[in-house]
Amino acid sequence: MKLILAIVNNDDSAIAAASLTEAGFFVTKLSTTGGFLMVGNTTLLIGTEEKDVEVVLDLLKKYCTTRKQMNTPTSSFGAGLQNFSLPEEVTVSGATVFVLGVDRMEKL
């Protein structure tokens, strides 16, 4: 058994979760905040059998897109602390995914 942690952009989270649910996967959504841009995102928790990991990854690749986003001076720990910082465009990944092994899972 595997636990997939997928950190996705809020703009993609609804369609990604819906597509996973439609494909028969159980998905738990958590509201989270990233450390770099300090903006909201969604962490999806997906428990699945090892044979279905690639199916989940394919769905995430399909619905979680890379995009460009403005990094404002107050949204970064580094340059954002300086008054003379200017906004800059950064590339934000579609999803950051961790696949973890699960020793035991029970639904109670």
Summary of the structure (lengths in Angstrom):
residues: 108
radius of gyration: 16.2
end to end distance: 17.0
largest distance: 54.6
contacts: 281
relative contact order: 0.28
helix: 31%
strand: 39%
